Amino acid sequence: MTASAIAPGPLSDALDSIKAAFSKAKDRSPEEAVKDESLWVEVQKAFNYNQEVINLATVVWGVAPKTVSDAVIDTYTRINEYRAGGNYLNIAERRETIRKRLAERAGCGAEEIAVTRNTTDGVTTVIAGLKLKAGDEIITTTQERNLYYGILYQRAARDGAKIRCVPLPTPAQTPGELAEAIEKAVTPRTRLIFVCHAYLSGQIFPVLRLCDFARRRGIKVLVDGALAFGHVNVDVKALDCDFYAASLHKWGGGPQATGFFYAKREHVTGLPPLYGYFDPKTQRPAFDSDRMEKFEKFGTHPAEMFLSIGQMLDFHEAIGGDRIQARLHYLKRFWAEQVKDEKRLKLPASLDPQLSCSLLSFDLAEGHLSDVTRHLWEQHKIMLGGEHVDGEFGRPETWREITLCNTALFTTVEQLDRFSAALKKELRKE
């Protein structure tokens, strides 16, 4: 049995069609290509989804194209047939190939990236393992997941570290507003800054500026890229962050339970893994190893998921990262421009492409969001999400509700016309 025994089958017809269509449009700018619906019809065909539903709530779970879901099923079936012969099937070698391709997509070297299950693996590794003394500070913002606040305050309780949670302006009118809020909070005891690259409101953080500011002061920066990878272009070296953690199954359309963790080479040795690591050659504890694979040791691996990341990368490469970002932003503006002047509507992120891309959640100046979203679903089969944001950890009364709304690569302009018309009708109800 060779490695080809678990290799995915030939590219789907849909992916071949995408490659052919975008090859013909290779000389057109992303801004020109985004408006050519004949191109994007080929992309839409690559997904299996209920076309009776207008799904504007994929931000949390994501939707994988058929070429990815088929690869997961096919790979699992092949692995399951030879369960006792995992090494014989060359899974480790194939995983290294995936690592190299994923590193190239993220803008770093293969020796700087770990293939993980999600963003949480990487975030928790840094917050739990970074060397801190009592009184040292971690600065974060009010625009993070509750889960991560739990990790932060657990670290504070364990070691006496201080957590400072900075409110960010929503919507920010310039990237500088966001960076300045954090810069003003820094003190001589600040050791780590932890920020979202893209937040649930849709707001994009100016990571490069913050990293430049922090580096000059000897402060490390950890970036939560869960809602960024596959949504906006991510180049971790260009951002110059110390650590970057991301999920692949959200905007990336990758297999569930896949992600990556990037760390600058100089930080790897001093950062222990969550679950321990033995040097495979000496069989001795090696938590101070300089190998990123130490962050991948968490028990049984979902090999069929990891080995199908290649199909996700094939899909992205067939379209192009610049085109993906431009298309998602174009679709966001398509519906937002139609409703932005409605009196009851509040948008918590700017329409500026520097400050938001596809995700653009909304709030109401008056009335109940749940009534609007319920009517949109019951009467128009428009699916939206919901989340509580911008509050203080442990004080639920300080959080506010927003409706999550995002376009996806399979979203059509016809669907967005229907959504905009239905939303305006709801907003104008007495």
Legacy VTK file of the C-alpha trace (Angstrom):
# vtk DataFile Version 3.0
C-alpha trace
ASCII
DATASET POLYDATA
POINTS 430 float
0.000 0.000 0.000
1.381 3.423 -0.944
0.493 6.973 -0.045
-1.808 7.075 -3.047
-4.114 4.667 -1.206
-5.424 7.583 0.838
-4.931 10.300 -1.726
-8.155 12.146 -2.601
-9.623 11.433 -6.008
-9.367 13.782 -8.989
-10.484 17.378 -8.633
-14.229 17.806 -8.871
-15.749 19.079 -12.090
-16.744 22.240 -10.205
-13.165 23.009 -9.245
-11.982 22.390 -12.801
-14.637 24.838 -14.038
-13.518 27.470 -11.516
-9.904 27.126 -12.588
-10.858 27.456 -16.257
-13.106 30.483 -15.689
-10.624 32.426 -13.579
-7.740 31.513 -15.861
-9.545 33.342 -18.658
-9.968 36.353 -16.340
-6.341 36.387 -15.162
-5.601 39.779 -16.727
-8.551 41.478 -15.063
-8.138 43.287 -11.747
-9.938 41.880 -8.674
-12.203 44.953 -8.718
-13.274 44.145 -12.290
-13.678 40.423 -11.690
-15.947 40.788 -8.648
-18.779 42.213 -10.743
-18.765 39.499 -13.411
-21.505 37.166 -12.173
-20.653 34.565 -14.838
-17.371 33.946 -12.975
-18.981 33.620 -9.572
-21.721 31.293 -10.773
-18.964 28.712 -11.214
-17.916 29.267 -7.599
-21.488 28.994 -6.361
-21.858 25.627 -8.127
-18.992 24.265 -6.031
-21.131 24.326 -2.862
-23.924 22.057 -1.714
-26.471 24.075 0.239
-30.223 24.608 0.499
-30.971 27.240 -2.127
-34.398 27.902 -0.615
-32.587 29.525 2.310
-30.594 32.774 2.118
-27.790 31.832 4.482
-26.097 34.950 5.892
-24.940 33.218 9.081
-21.924 31.151 8.072
-19.434 33.265 10.039
-19.206 30.885 13.026
-19.272 27.441 11.424
-18.408 28.090 7.814
-19.477 26.072 4.770
-16.984 23.891 2.905
-17.125 23.480 -0.878
-17.992 20.010 -2.118
-14.399 19.237 -3.095
-13.448 19.552 0.612
-16.363 17.600 2.061
-15.869 14.829 -0.513
-12.178 14.624 0.372
-12.990 14.274 4.091
-15.407 11.407 3.477
-13.155 9.665 0.971
-10.048 9.986 3.146
-11.835 8.768 6.275
-13.128 5.746 4.379
-9.655 4.846 3.130
-8.032 5.338 6.531
-10.755 3.308 8.208
-10.069 0.399 5.885
-6.472 0.283 7.123
-6.919 1.531 10.683
-4.093 -0.611 12.069
-1.687 0.564 9.387
-1.601 4.328 9.893
2.174 4.535 9.403
1.976 2.201 6.431
-0.358 4.705 4.756
2.246 7.487 5.078
-0.100 9.815 6.951
2.809 11.639 8.593
4.447 12.390 5.237
1.205 13.669 3.754
0.663 15.859 6.799
4.069 17.475 6.226
3.100 18.270 2.650
-0.031 19.980 3.980
2.058 21.903 6.506
4.299 23.299 3.755
1.384 24.388 1.598
-0.456 25.953 4.534
2.686 27.810 5.601
3.039 29.242 2.103
-0.589 30.410 2.214
-0.021 32.043 5.628
3.207 33.712 4.520
5.714 31.881 6.700
8.087 28.914 6.704
6.950 25.353 7.360
9.131 25.274 10.493
7.105 28.187 11.954
3.634 26.703 11.759
1.710 23.992 13.602
-1.373 22.341 12.129
-3.977 22.510 14.909
-7.664 21.865 15.453
-8.797 25.473 15.768
-7.861 28.978 16.889
-8.336 28.042 20.537
-5.392 25.613 20.456
-2.975 28.393 19.554
-4.493 31.117 21.731
-4.542 28.883 24.803
-0.962 27.732 24.201
0.309 31.311 24.345
-1.830 32.607 27.211
-1.245 29.534 29.369
2.453 29.103 28.559
3.969 32.571 28.228
6.382 33.341 31.074
4.819 35.969 33.330
5.416 37.259 36.846
2.898 38.559 39.349
1.895 42.047 38.267
2.785 41.561 34.610
0.010 42.742 32.303
-1.873 41.255 29.372
-3.863 43.805 27.392
-6.862 42.654 25.402
-10.070 44.330 24.251
-13.810 44.102 24.758
-13.963 42.513 21.312
-12.977 38.944 22.175
-14.729 35.622 22.735
-15.989 34.821 26.229
-13.967 31.603 26.129
-10.731 33.560 25.806
-11.614 35.841 28.683
-11.999 32.680 30.736
-8.497 31.558 29.751
-7.067 35.003 30.529
-8.571 35.254 33.979
-7.599 31.680 34.757
-3.997 32.712 34.076
-4.455 35.782 36.261
-5.741 33.652 39.139
-2.854 31.201 38.758
0.072 33.614 38.558
-1.144 37.028 39.657
-0.955 38.485 36.173
-3.124 41.524 35.505
-5.671 41.537 32.673
-6.598 44.888 31.166
-9.608 44.901 28.843
-9.717 47.967 26.566
-12.997 49.146 24.967
-12.656 49.824 21.249
-14.708 52.387 19.319
-17.508 50.807 17.255
-17.702 51.786 14.560
-14.186 53.164 14.197
-13.838 55.789 11.497
-10.126 55.175 10.911
-7.733 52.293 11.650
-5.776 54.689 13.850
-8.670 54.974 16.295
-8.459 51.264 17.027
-4.697 51.152 17.450
-4.590 54.277 19.618
-7.042 52.824 22.118
-4.604 49.991 22.834
-1.448 52.097 22.620
-2.761 54.427 25.323
-3.379 51.468 27.651
0.207 50.161 27.531
2.297 50.488 30.708
5.857 49.427 31.638
4.395 46.152 32.970
2.682 45.190 29.692
4.090 41.896 28.390
1.451 40.718 25.883
-1.218 42.348 23.711
-3.992 40.044 22.511
-6.297 41.268 19.717
-8.728 39.990 17.085
-7.680 40.483 13.469
-11.398 40.642 12.589
-14.187 40.942 15.149
-17.807 39.748 15.195
-19.056 43.252 14.386
-17.104 43.040 11.127
-14.402 45.467 12.234
-10.824 44.737 11.062
-7.972 45.637 13.387
-4.776 47.373 12.111
-2.473 44.582 13.270
0.655 45.788 11.465
0.605 49.190 13.161
0.075 47.617 16.578
2.884 45.100 16.073
5.289 47.855 15.071
4.342 49.826 18.196
4.689 46.774 20.455
7.983 45.536 19.002
9.699 48.836 19.770
8.679 48.376 23.413
9.563 44.713 23.773
5.913 43.638 23.988
4.663 40.470 22.299
1.476 40.440 20.203
-0.903 37.477 19.907
-3.487 37.719 17.104
-6.795 35.848 17.059
-7.298 35.225 13.335
-10.374 32.998 13.605
-12.532 35.362 11.542
-9.764 36.595 9.258
-8.166 33.655 7.439
-9.948 33.105 4.110
-11.840 36.352 4.638
-9.041 38.902 4.376
-5.546 38.215 3.120
-3.316 36.946 5.927
0.486 37.184 5.743
1.854 36.625 9.224
5.387 37.732 8.316
4.131 40.973 6.784
2.012 41.617 9.879
5.130 41.025 12.018
3.115 39.569 14.903
4.733 37.235 17.431
1.924 34.687 17.427
-1.058 34.107 15.101
-3.788 31.508 15.580
-6.540 30.772 13.060
-9.285 28.342 12.145
-9.616 26.955 8.626
-13.253 25.841 8.762
-14.834 29.300 9.006
-14.046 31.692 6.134
-11.492 29.274 4.785
-14.168 26.685 3.963
-11.792 24.008 5.210
-12.581 20.791 7.081
-14.036 21.060 10.579
-11.509 20.875 13.443
-8.589 22.313 11.464
-6.521 25.401 12.083
-2.967 26.663 12.375
-0.707 28.281 14.949
2.221 30.486 13.931
5.049 31.537 16.256
8.192 33.499 15.493
11.189 31.186 15.668
12.758 32.998 18.620
9.684 32.314 20.780
9.233 28.583 20.146
11.853 27.166 22.534
10.556 29.128 25.520
6.881 28.335 24.934
5.765 24.975 26.367
3.087 22.891 24.614
-0.300 22.379 26.232
-0.089 18.603 26.413
3.609 17.824 26.776
6.105 16.594 24.185
8.701 13.853 23.988
11.586 14.060 21.561
10.888 11.220 19.081
14.617 10.384 18.895
15.632 10.479 22.565
12.185 9.687 23.999
12.830 12.278 26.678
10.654 15.254 27.694
11.286 18.154 25.328
8.890 20.959 26.237
11.688 23.389 25.330
12.037 21.935 21.818
12.332 24.373 18.933
10.042 22.217 16.774
6.513 23.475 16.082
5.231 19.903 16.044
5.293 19.980 19.852
2.141 22.112 19.652
0.367 19.387 17.641
0.454 16.687 20.333
-3.048 16.560 21.773
-4.033 12.891 21.458
-5.889 11.265 18.589
-5.705 13.358 15.438
-8.619 13.666 12.993
-6.365 12.639 10.097
-9.144 12.747 7.524
-9.669 16.426 8.385
-6.006 17.408 8.283
-5.321 15.521 5.055
-8.218 17.319 3.343
-6.798 20.791 3.960
-5.122 20.470 0.573
-8.508 20.584 -1.166
-9.303 23.811 0.672
-6.024 25.289 -0.559
-6.739 24.089 -4.116
-10.083 25.894 -3.982
-8.549 29.157 -2.735
-5.747 29.041 -5.273
-8.169 28.426 -8.148
-9.894 31.742 -7.358
-7.099 33.805 -5.807
-6.919 35.459 -2.389
-7.194 39.017 -3.727
-10.302 38.122 -5.710
-11.884 36.374 -2.727
-11.385 39.382 -0.477
-12.584 41.821 -3.135
-15.686 39.734 -3.919
-16.673 39.403 -0.264
-16.283 43.139 0.271
-18.260 43.871 -2.906
-21.153 41.687 -1.725
-21.129 43.340 1.700
-21.375 46.793 0.177
-24.042 45.605 -2.266
-26.595 45.076 0.514
-25.272 47.623 3.010
-25.519 50.554 0.588
-29.211 49.763 0.115
-30.069 49.908 3.831
-27.415 52.081 5.525
-29.656 55.180 5.679
-32.539 53.412 7.431
-33.220 55.314 10.675
-33.582 52.282 12.942
-30.442 50.547 11.665
-27.075 50.802 13.426
-23.956 49.454 11.726
-21.079 48.713 14.175
-18.391 48.715 11.473
-17.423 51.067 8.669
-17.945 50.181 4.998
-14.317 51.176 4.348
-12.446 48.070 3.048
-9.628 48.840 5.499
-12.078 48.438 8.371
-14.455 45.669 7.300
-14.858 43.032 4.622
-17.708 40.515 4.329
-18.957 40.394 7.882
-21.097 43.416 8.763
-23.311 42.850 11.764
-26.064 45.259 12.740
-28.015 46.594 15.702
-31.193 48.626 16.088
-31.576 52.139 17.431
-34.967 51.051 18.756
-37.050 47.893 18.882
-36.088 44.247 19.374
-33.557 42.565 17.120
-35.097 39.166 17.768
-38.400 40.341 16.241
-36.634 41.429 13.049
-34.550 38.279 12.648
-37.512 36.027 13.473
-39.697 37.674 10.848
-36.925 37.526 8.252
-36.625 33.790 8.836
-40.320 32.931 9.089
-41.443 35.064 6.150
-38.430 35.072 3.834
-36.202 32.132 4.891
-33.317 34.527 5.563
-30.921 33.052 8.107
-28.983 35.419 10.388
-26.978 34.833 13.542
-26.853 36.527 16.931
-24.151 37.352 19.470
-23.527 39.447 22.571
-20.489 41.721 22.307
-18.485 44.619 23.738
-19.109 43.932 27.425
-17.006 43.389 30.534
-15.973 39.870 31.450
-18.247 38.367 34.111
-20.827 41.163 33.822
-23.488 40.035 31.350
-25.508 43.200 31.951
-22.777 45.185 30.150
-22.982 43.177 26.907
-25.137 44.193 23.967
-26.803 42.057 21.325
-26.008 42.314 17.630
-27.199 40.368 14.604
-24.437 38.581 12.733
-24.709 39.041 8.982
-22.141 37.960 6.429
-21.947 37.212 2.758
-20.117 34.123 1.479
-18.630 33.014 -1.813
-21.863 31.213 -2.669
-24.041 34.290 -1.927
-25.733 35.758 -5.008
-26.592 39.380 -5.699
-30.196 38.307 -6.290
-30.315 36.924 -2.747
-28.919 40.163 -1.383
-31.529 42.200 -3.246
-34.204 40.077 -1.575
-32.536 40.434 1.800
-32.198 44.225 1.526
-35.823 44.651 0.496
-37.055 42.412 3.316
-34.847 44.116 5.909
-36.019 47.596 4.863
-39.627 46.423 5.156
-38.988 45.189 8.700
-37.155 48.329 9.731
-40.020 50.543 8.550
-42.716 48.728 10.514
-44.429 50.909 13.101
LINES 1 431
430 0 1 2 3 4 5 6 7 8 9 10 11 12 13 14 15 16 17 18 19 20 21 22 23 24 25 26 27 28 29 30 31 32 33 34 35 36 37 38 39 40 41 42 43 44 45 46 47 48 49 50 51 52 53 54 55 56 57 58 59 60 61 62 63 64 65 66 67 68 69 70 71 72 73 74 75 76 77 78 79 80 81 82 83 84 85 86 87 88 89 90 91 92 93 94 95 96 97 98 99 100 101 102 103 104 105 106 107 108 109 110 111 112 113 114 115 116 117 118 119 120 121 122 123 124 125 126 127 128 129 130 131 132 133 134 135 136 137 138 139 140 141 142 143 144 145 146 147 148 149 150 151 152 153 154 155 156 157 158 159 160 161 162 163 164 165 166 167 168 169 170 171 172 173 174 175 176 177 178 179 180 181 182 183 184 185 186 187 188 189 190 191 192 193 194 195 196 197 198 199 200 201 202 203 204 205 206 207 208 209 210 211 212 213 214 215 216 217 218 219 220 221 222 223 224 225 226 227 228 229 230 231 232 233 234 235 236 237 238 239 240 241 242 243 244 245 246 247 248 249 250 251 252 253 254 255 256 257 258 259 260 261 262 263 264 265 266 267 268 269 270 271 272 273 274 275 276 277 278 279 280 281 282 283 284 285 286 287 288 289 290 291 292 293 294 295 296 297 298 299 300 301 302 303 304 305 306 307 308 309 310 311 312 313 314 315 316 317 318 319 320 321 322 323 324 325 326 327 328 329 330 331 332 333 334 335 336 337 338 339 340 341 342 343 344 345 346 347 348 349 350 351 352 353 354 355 356 357 358 359 360 361 362 363 364 365 366 367 368 369 370 371 372 373 374 375 376 377 378 379 380 381 382 383 384 385 386 387 388 389 390 391 392 393 394 395 396 397 398 399 400 401 402 403 404 405 406 407 408 409 410 411 412 413 414 415 416 417 418 419 420 421 422 423 424 425 426 427 428 429
